[in-house]
């Protein structure tokens, strides 16, 4: 792998330890990545649900891994900033297969990954020691490629039904410590957006924490004050875009009006500013 990709990985890691919260409005295509990079975002990330939904499929590794790789490669090739790829549970049950998949993701240009500790959202989590083996396999793959991959280890304890909140936090801390020891760089306790929960995990693990932005998530200044290192939008940016699509189409159908796509929207020339200047031919 290139020195440039390795440097992007180092830059991405450093962004998790900066005073300012690393904001990642997750994308699903090269144009979205170019727009974010053009606006000044220092890194971009994919969201598996956004990629899958944009291809007309549900989330949950329901698109072939080869399709996911093509999207990751296209996005990574479109921008000069670090790109992190959400690969869910790694598209593999076997550790050796996971190792190979992570190697392919790196070769597609990514310098970071999300790796979940449940085989499917809402399902029983993998035992800690099993997930640690998987994280170590991902780290080994990255070391073999010469890329200091940023592993964002998702912790899904808050997605499982029932259970005492304090016990869930304690389990998240236990898993987080083990995951960091296994080679994770950042912890992603998906679900809670309150400062108390995220701050506790941050303090007890001494690792950067990734918050997920939703209606109940604390304001950005409060997250920064609590030491949260990263904020992801997940598929919410795609949902906002498709909400606009639905509303514009509904207005056109019901009232024959065009205002939603003639007022305060990007023009063709606005979009051209984020696109290559050549015609795509050699």
N, C-alpha and C positions, 0 to 999 in steps of 0.2 A: 504494500500500500504506500501511497505517496506521503512525503513529509507534510504536504499541505493538509491532507486529511488528518494526519496525526495532530497537527497544530490546531485544527478546528476542534478536535476532541478536547485538547487541553483548554482551549478557550471556553468551550461549553462547560467543562468542569468548573473553571474559575467563576463563571457566571452564577453558579449555585452558591458561591460564598461571598458574593458582592453585597454591599450595604443595601442596594436596591433589590426589590423582589424581581425575579426573572419571570416576565410575563410571556406566556405561550398560547396565543389564540390558534388552536390546532387547525391545520389545513388538510385538504384532500387532493389538491392538484397543483401543478407548477405555477399557474397564474396567481392563485392564492398565496403561494410562497413568495412569489416575486413582489406582490403588493405589500405584504408584511415587511419583507426585507427593505423595500423601497421607502416604507414609512419610518424605518429606523430600528426595527426589531433586530436584536443582535443574534437571534437564533429562531428557527421555526421547528415545529413538530407536527407529526401526523396524528390523527385520531383514528383508530381502527374502525369505529362505528361510522365515522364520516366517510372514510374511504369505501367501506362496504355499502353504505346507503347510497353514495353517489353512483355506484355501479349497479344499483337496483337490488341489493341483497341486504339481509339482516346481519348484524354484528355476530361475533361468536365464531370466528374462523370459518365462516360459511363461504368465503370466496377462496379460490385456490391460492396457495402460498405463492405460486408463480405470478399471479395477478398482483398480489400485494407487493412483491418485489419490483415489478415493473413500475408501479406507482411510486414507490420509494426512490427508485433509480431516477425517474423523471423529475421528481421534486428536488433531489439532491443535485442533479445536474443543472437545475434552473437557477440556483442561487449560490452566492459565495459565502453565506453564513452557515454555521453548523446546523445540521438536520438530525433530529431525533425521531425514531420510528416506533410507533406503537405496534408491537407484534403479539399482543395479547398474551397467551400462555406459551408462545414460541412455536405454535403449529407442530408440536411434537410431544408425545408422552415419553419416548425413549430419550435418555440423556445424550446419547451419541448423535441422535437425529437433531436434537436441540443445538448441540455444538455446531453441526453443519449448517443449520438454518441461520444461526447468528453470524457465522462466517460469511454466508451469502448476503446477509443484510449489510454487513460492513463493506463487502465488495460492491454493493449497490450504491455506496456513498454515505451511509448513515454513520454518525459518530456517537449516537446514543440510542438506547432502546427502553421501552417499558416492558416489564416482564411480570405477569400476574401469578399469584400463588394459589389460584383456584382453576381447575380445568375448564369451568364455565361459570359465568357470573351467577351468583346466588347458590352455587353448589358447595359441597363440603370442601374446605381448603385442604391442600396437600399438607402432609405432616411437615413440620419445620425442617427436619433433617433431609427430607426429600427435596424441598424447595432450595435448601442450601446447596445441595449437589447440583441442582439446575443452574443456580447462580454461578457456582464455581465453573461449570461447563461453559457458560457464556463468557466468563472472564478468561478462561483458557483459550477460547476461540479468538477473543480479541487480542490476547497476548501473541498468539500465533500469527495474527495479521499485522502486528506491530502498531495497533491502534489502541490508545487508552480510552476505550469505550466507556461512556457514562451509562451505568446501569441504574435505571429508576425502578426499584423493586416495589411493585404494588402490593399492598396489604389489604385483603378483602374481608377482614373480620367484621367490619361494620355492615357488610352486605348480607350477612347471614341473619336469619330471623331469630327473634327472641334474645335472651341473654341479658345480663346486667351490664349497664354501660361501663361501670368501673372495671369490670372483668374484661370487657372488650378492649378497653384502653390498655390494661395490663398485658393482654395477649398481643396487642399491636406492638407494644414496647418490647416484649420478649422476642417476637418475630423480627422486629426491626434490628435489634442488637445482633441477632444471629445472621440476618441477611447482610448487614454491614461487615461482619467478620468473614462472611463467605465471599465478599467482593463487591457488594452493592455500594453505589455512591450517593444515592438519594432514596428516600422512602416516600411511598405514595399511599397513604391510608385513605382510600377512596371512600367518599361519603361525608364525613363530618367536615363542617366548615367553620366551626366555632374556635375561637382563640384558645380556650382552655384545653380542649382535646389536642389540637395541633401543637400548641406550645408545650404540653406535657410530653408528647412523643419526641419533639425536638430536644427538649432538655434531657430526657432520660436516655436518648440514644446518641446524642451529640452529632447527629447527621442532618443534612439538609432535608427538609420536608416539603413535599409537593401537595398543595391544596387544590381541590377541584372547585371551580367557580360555579355556583348555582344560587338560587334565590336566597338561601339561608346562609351563604358564606359571608364571613366578616369582611368589613371594608379593607381595602389594600393597606392603608396606613397601620391598621391594627395587626394585620398579618405580618407586616414588616417588623413591627415592634415586638412581636412574639417570636421572631427569628425564623419565620417560614421563608424558605428559599426560592420557591417556585410556585407559580399559579397557572393551571391549565384550564382551558375552556372545554376540552373534550369535543364532543360532537355539537356543542351549542352554537358555534359559528355557522356550521352547515344548516342547522335547524333554523337559524335566523334567516339565512339566505333563501331556504325553501319556503319559509313563511311568506317572504316577500313575493316569491314566484306564485304561490297559491293565491295571495291577496290580489296581485295584479291580474291574474287570470280570472279570478272570480268577479272583479270589477268589470272587466271587459265583457264577460259573459252576461252579467246581471244588468249592468247599466250602460255598457258601451262607452265607458270612459277610459281615458289614457293617462290621467294625471299622475298615477303612481309611478309610471315609467317615463314621464316627461319632465317632472319636477324633481330637482335635487338628486339626480342620479348621475353616475359617471357616464361620460360620453365615450365614443369610440376612441377619440384622441387621448382622453384621460387614460384609458386602458392601454393604448399603444405605448404610453410612457413606461409601462412595466414589461413590455415585450421586447424580444430581440430586434435589433435594427436590420438584420439580414433576412433573406427570404427562406431560410432553412435549408438551402441547397449548398453543396460543396462548390 
